[in-house]
Amino acid sequence: MRSLWIVVALLPVIIVPSLFVGFELPLYFGIALIGLAFWLYSDDEALKFIGTQVARIGFILSIVAFMYYFYSGQFFVTEPFEFRFLKVVIEFFIEFYMKVANLIGTAIVEMRIPF
């Protein structure tokens, strides 16, 4: 309980933005806060390591999602549970996977094996 003030001070950062920008940014920041709590209050070294990784992923997701919303010009949402950034990231990975699969499939089909 040596650094509980960090968690308590960050709670308004999670609650207040959810009223204006939806629940995606605060969700990522909450994930980072959970990882931070694991890192600070755990005595197990493995759980501390997992907490640091979860906190890093959450902070990176919240920062990148914030930049996406800021530069797309659609910062204030009308539907709070829309999760636009997550939808864009999933569509990007699916499209990338389709291109790689088509490239591999085309290379296999066009490969002529002389027998």
FENVEN-V400798 format. One record per pair of residues at least 24 apart in sequence whose ideal C-beta (glycine too) atoms are under 8 Angstrom apart, sorted by the first residue. I is the first residue (numbers start at 1). J is the second residue. Records with the same first field share a line. If there is no record, write none. Layout:
I = J / J
//
This chain:
1 = 41
2 = 40
3 = 40
6 = 36 / 40
7 = 33 / 36 / 37 / 40
10 = 36
18 = 80
20 = 76
21 = 69 / 75 / 76 / 77
22 = 77 / 79 / 80 / 81 / 82 / 83
23 = 80 / 81 / 83
24 = 65 / 82 / 83 / 84 / 85 / 86
25 = 62 / 65 / 66 / 69
28 = 58 / 61 / 62 / 65
29 = 58 / 59 / 62
30 = 58
31 = 57 / 58 / 61
32 = 56 / 57 / 58 / 59 / 61 / 62
33 = 58
34 = 58
//
